[in-house]
Amino acid sequence: MGKLLRRYLQNPAALLGGVLLLVIIAVALIAPLVFPRDPLSLAGRPLQWPMANPHFWFGTDASGRDIAAQIFYGARVSLLIGLVATSIAIAIGIVIGALAGFYGGYVDEALMRVTEAFQTLPNFLLLLVLVAVFGSDITTVTIAIGFVSWPAPARLTRAEFLTLRNREFVQACRVLGMGDRQIIFREILPNALPPVIVYASVVMAVAILLESALAFLNLSDPNVASWGNLIGSGRGVLRTQWYVSAIPGFAILMTVLAVSLVGQGLNDALNPRLRRTIT
């Protein structure tokens, strides 16, 4: 663990991503302390420019709501959606990929055909269908994002299991009489997890972008202060009060960049030989 941390800290880009992510997490944690009021409540005159009023650091939107409050609370929403949706996607992907890679044959064929069927449709299009059918409250949106994001982790897990299932330690487990479930989840899976964990950062970044895209189209939960909802509310005044959409857009950019840099840093730390070969 110490060597992994040292290798991670030696990567300037990964270090920058970690600092950015810590800042975003801190913003999410202190939101109720800095802005105790409901972020969606009316706060002042609509469309005030940033710092035109010292009470509104980032100005107000078209409804007179404090943009800074929505940015702080939006960090909580985006991080929560990213974490929960990623957990759902990784969990489904690991189970399907592990079963396909371990058993092979007809099981592999059937599960991979299902995976390919999901991948034939763009994630966002399938997400639109799920939201249209089941509703757009924040819980449904989060589960739907996780549900449409599992195929890539499944294929990655399958590839890892295909390379590990015939190793000596697996053969030894069979000789010792271990059952398939024990071999899959106690022996092979821990060795297959590192690349899946690294890829989770990609899933999380995409999950944040998917929710923002839904909110921009007014298809996400309007009762939560999310960055996507704020961008959507500024769509009508984009030419004159561009800051309403630009500020949450910058927040999304920084969050996705931070998560991506952390994921790349973890990849370099877990695969130092590959990193030296590339450089």
Buried (B, 14 or more C-beta within 10 A) or exposed (E): EEEEEEBBEEBEBBBBBBEBBEBBBEBBEEBEEEBEEEBBEEBEEBBBEBEEBEEBBBBBBBEBBBBBBBBBBBBBBBBBBBBBBBBBBBEBBBBBBBBBBBBBEEEBEEBBEBBEEBBEEEBBEBBBEBBEEEEBBBEBBBBBBBBBBBBBBBBBBBBBBBEBBEEEEBEEBEEEEBEEEEBBEEBBBEBBBBBBEBBBBBBBBBBBBBBBBBBBBEBBBBEBBBBBBBBBBBEEBEEEBEBBBBBBBEBBEBBBBBBBBBBBBBBBBBBEEEBEEEE
